[in-house]
Amino acid sequence: MVLTDTKKVAILIDNLDGPWRPGENVEHVSELLWGLLEVIDDIAQAFQRRDHWRKPAVVNVAVFLRSDIFAFIQPLAAEQDKLPIQRIVWDEPELLRRMLDQRLEYGVLNRFDAQAIWKQLFPREVVGVPMWEFVIRTTLPRPRDVIYMVREAIYGAVNRGHQTVTEQDLLDAREKYSEHIFRSILAEDDPRKEKLESILYEFAGCLKVISRSEIHERMMRAEVAPSDIEFYVDLLCDVGFLGIETADGFRYPRHEGERQLMRRVARSLAARGDRGEESFEINAAFYQVLQIE
């Protein structure tokens, strides 16, 4: 009866990755999360029922889940083609720019429009690169990442008493972001293997472009079991650490399905070329923390 006069209700369920930690009953957590996904439609339909003591209400339920966790629990589905899922991707820089513009305008209580804020408070270029392009190049294409980078630059400027954000503030923010993203992707390791951190350190000081055999050698030094090497190559692609070489250059897959397709094509192209094996590119977001030149 409480929702009788409400036109629409949205239930958003987030932060479900909290219990997803190494060695903490991941199988049980998987079953719990999958059970939640299976009843999403049932919850919405239950609110639409009418009887002698209640009236129907329009309710939408959305569950936000990390793609790596979904890929882990997906095999539990009996009919995967019927899953009510929608992948969220940010593959257009203009969408990220619009989102950041709105955040900046809100932060100054709409006293200035975004264009004026960028012009008056930020440098036009950073190391010879247009400021916005610099941010896009050195972050993963997600809202929280570009927000983190720009926010750290603003914090740095405030702490140093600068009137505006300087080029050095942005360079320092890039370094802080690189450390931040390095730590954040560690949470996406398979809780049963726990080798991602050791693997990432093996890339310290390496070249930006690296072959599949070189990656395998580094993983062996990290004491990764031979049967797990390809799993971790795929994981590094999924978390945005490695870009896959294509006919149009290196591309970073947006989800697991795209990664599978891109890697199959890359192997086919490599077999017909001079190299005979795949090549990968390390994402610029990790250059600072791993000291990659």
Backbone hydrogen bonds, N-H to C=O, Kabsch-Sander energy under -0.5 kcal/mol:
donor,donor_aa,acceptor,acceptor_aa,energy
4,T,1,M,-1.2
6,T,3,L,-1.5
9,V,58,V,-2.4
11,I,60,N,-3.2
12,L,10,A,-0.6
13,I,11,I,-0.5
13,I,62,A,-2.9
14,D,12,L,-0.5
16,L,64,F,-0.5
18,G,15,N,-0.8
20,W,17,D,-1.0
21,R,19,P,-2.0
24,E,21,R,-1.9
25,N,23,G,-0.6
29,V,25,N,-2.3
30,S,26,V,-2.4
31,E,27,E,-1.9
32,L,28,H,-2.1
33,L,29,V,-2.7
34,W,30,S,-2.6
35,G,31,E,-2.3
36,L,32,L,-1.8
37,L,33,L,-2.1
38,E,34,W,-2.0
39,V,35,G,-0.9
39,V,36,L,-0.7
40,I,37,L,-0.8
43,I,39,V,-2.3
44,A,40,I,-1.8
45,Q,41,D,-2.5
46,A,42,D,-2.0
47,F,43,I,-1.2
48,Q,44,A,-0.5
48,Q,45,Q,-0.9
49,R,46,A,-1.0
51,D,54,R,-1.8
54,R,51,D,-0.6
57,A,47,F,-2.5
59,V,57,A,-0.8
60,N,9,V,-2.9
62,A,11,I,-2.9
64,F,13,I,-3.0
64,F,62,A,-0.5
65,L,63,V,-0.5
70,F,66,R,-2.3
71,A,67,S,-2.4
72,F,68,D,-1.5
73,I,69,I,-2.2
74,Q,70,F,-1.8
76,L,73,I,-2.0
77,A,74,Q,-2.5
82,K,79,E,-1.5
83,L,80,Q,-1.3
85,I,83,L,-1.9
89,V,87,R,-0.6
95,L,92,E,-1.3
96,L,92,E,-1.2
97,R,93,P,-2.5
98,R,94,E,-2.4
99,M,95,L,-2.2
100,L,96,L,-2.4
101,D,97,R,-2.6
102,Q,98,R,-2.0
103,R,99,M,-1.7
104,L,100,L,-2.5
105,E,101,D,-2.5
106,Y,102,Q,-2.2
107,G,103,R,-2.0
108,V,104,L,-1.3
109,L,106,Y,-1.5
110,N,105,E,-3.1
111,R,108,V,-1.5
117,I,113,D,-1.8
118,W,114,A,-2.6
119,K,115,Q,-2.0
120,Q,116,A,-2.4
121,L,117,I,-2.5
122,F,118,W,-1.3
126,V,129,V,-3.1
129,V,126,V,-2.0
131,M,124,R,-2.6
134,F,130,P,-2.4
135,V,131,M,-1.9
136,I,132,W,-2.3
137,R,133,E,-2.6
138,T,134,F,-1.5
139,T,136,I,-0.8
142,R,140,L,-2.6
145,D,142,R,-0.7
146,V,142,R,-1.9
147,I,143,P,-2.3
148,Y,144,R,-1.8
149,M,145,D,-2.2
150,V,146,V,-2.3
151,R,147,I,-2.7
152,E,148,Y,-2.4
153,A,149,M,-1.7
154,I,150,V,-2.1
155,Y,151,R,-2.7
156,G,152,E,-2.4
157,A,153,A,-2.0
158,V,154,I,-2.4
159,N,155,Y,-2.7
160,R,156,G,-1.6
161,G,158,V,-1.2
162,H,157,A,-2.7
165,V,121,L,-2.8
170,L,166,T,-1.6
171,L,167,E,-2.0
172,D,168,Q,-2.6
173,A,169,D,-2.0
174,R,170,L,-2.1
175,E,171,L,-1.6
176,K,172,D,-2.1
177,Y,173,A,-2.8
178,S,174,R,-2.3
179,E,175,E,-1.8
180,H,176,K,-2.2
181,I,177,Y,-3.1
182,F,178,S,-1.7
183,R,179,E,-2.0
184,S,180,H,-2.2
185,I,181,I,-1.9
186,L,182,F,-0.6
186,L,183,R,-0.6
187,A,184,S,-1.1
188,E,185,I,-1.7
189,D,186,L,-1.4
193,K,190,D,-2.1
194,E,190,D,-2.1
199,I,195,K,-2.1
200,L,196,L,-2.5
201,Y,197,E,-1.8
202,E,198,S,-0.9
202,E,199,I,-0.8
203,F,200,L,-1.6
204,A,201,Y,-1.4
205,G,290,L,-2.5
206,C,203,F,-2.0
210,I,280,F,-2.8
212,R,278,E,-2.0
215,I,211,S,-2.0
216,H,212,R,-2.2
217,E,213,S,-2.1
218,R,214,E,-2.1
219,M,215,I,-2.1
220,M,216,H,-2.1
221,R,217,E,-1.8
222,A,218,R,-1.3
223,E,220,M,-1.6
224,V,219,M,-2.2
228,D,225,A,-2.4
229,I,225,A,-0.7
229,I,226,P,-0.9
232,Y,228,D,-2.0
233,V,229,I,-2.0
234,D,230,E,-2.3
235,L,231,F,-2.1
236,L,232,Y,-2.5
237,C,233,V,-1.5
238,D,234,D,-2.4
239,V,235,L,-2.2
240,G,237,C,-1.1
241,F,236,L,-1.8
242,L,236,L,-1.9
243,G,281,E,-3.1
244,I,251,R,-3.1
245,E,279,S,-1.7
246,T,249,G,-2.0
249,G,246,T,-1.6
251,R,244,I,-2.5
259,R,255,H,-2.2
260,Q,256,E,-2.4
261,L,257,G,-1.7
262,M,258,E,-2.8
263,R,259,R,-2.6
264,R,260,Q,-1.7
265,V,261,L,-2.1
266,A,262,M,-2.5
267,R,263,R,-2.4
268,S,264,R,-1.8
269,L,265,V,-2.6
270,A,266,A,-2.5
271,A,267,R,-2.1
272,R,268,S,-1.1
273,G,269,L,-0.6
273,G,270,A,-0.8
276,G,270,A,-1.3
280,F,210,I,-3.0
281,E,243,G,-1.9
282,I,208,K,-3.0
283,N,241,F,-2.6
286,F,283,N,-2.1
287,Y,284,A,-1.4
290,L,286,F,-1.8
291,Q,287,Y,-0.6
291,Q,288,Q,-0.8
292,I,287,Y,-2.4
293,E,291,Q,-0.5
